[in-house]
Amino acid sequence: MRFLFSRVELLALTLLGLAISGAQAEIRQTSVWWLPRNVTMFGHEIDFIFYVILVLTGVTAVAVFSVMIYFIVRYRAKPGVSAVHSHGNNTLEVIWTGIPVFIFLALAIYGNEQWTQMRLKTPPADALPVGVIGEQFGWNIRYPGADGKLAKMTASKVTKENPFGVDPTDPAGLDDFTTYGELVFPVDRPIRLYLGSKDVIHAFYVPEFRLYQDMVPGRIYDFVWLKAEQTGKFQLACNQLCGQGHYKMFGKLSVVPESEYEAWAKGKAPQPTAAKETSTVPVVMAGR
Ligand code: CUA
């Protein structure tokens, strides 16, 4: 039987496909083969624990495989030499069980403490609130206006026409402004995210922020916060397979100096004449 392509041709096609998809993925500006640059506060601890685990498991793997290979060669079957039966060594067993137990406990306690700091403590009061509602296939973004307050987002009120689930008469929301797929964060200022979904499960994922959070419809996640420490352009990617357009569900995210953020927000703010309506909620005319 003859196959359509030879192995060499298949390999070439695969490499070509990878090259094309790689070219399209673009955006990731830093190291493709290793961790991306970290630009957020919590990223230091996350990277630290990653490296600790990498070194521990790396050293253990090399040690275990070296001993194993040595024993396989040294004690291989030889004519005239009979096998020795061993019951093992209790002292050794206790030592090599006890050490990993302490290591795992230490990792668990440290990891738990970091998680508490990241997700379980109340975000700082001066954090900039930003609403992000995922949908097939894009991101509805909501920023507070001059009052610094975001309209209250309620999961049960989220509809097609009202993706943020806000009450149109909420005074906090009258000066809010929205974007589609465009996020701008001021550097060195805490950002508190209000995440949700309009339809299916999406996930807010920015590798350079070491930040990943699923967004299950029917919930507003108000405990995720971050602080970017460096400016730059990043990609917000959806990280849950959410349908045919999942691959193109990305947003533009830039971290800029505070003054630049203020200027950008000013330019996006609703004009005074339209201030009575929130731009996201179209007025539905009865009887039309
Ligand atoms: Cu939304 Cu994948």
Boltz pocket constraint, residues with backbone or C-beta under 6 A from the ligand:
constraints:
  - pocket:
      binder: B
      contacts: [[A, 134], [A, 135], [A, 136], [A, 137], [A, 201], [A, 202], [A, 203], [A, 238], [A, 239], [A, 240], [A, 241], [A, 242], [A, 243], [A, 246], [A, 247], [A, 249]]
      max_distance: 6.0
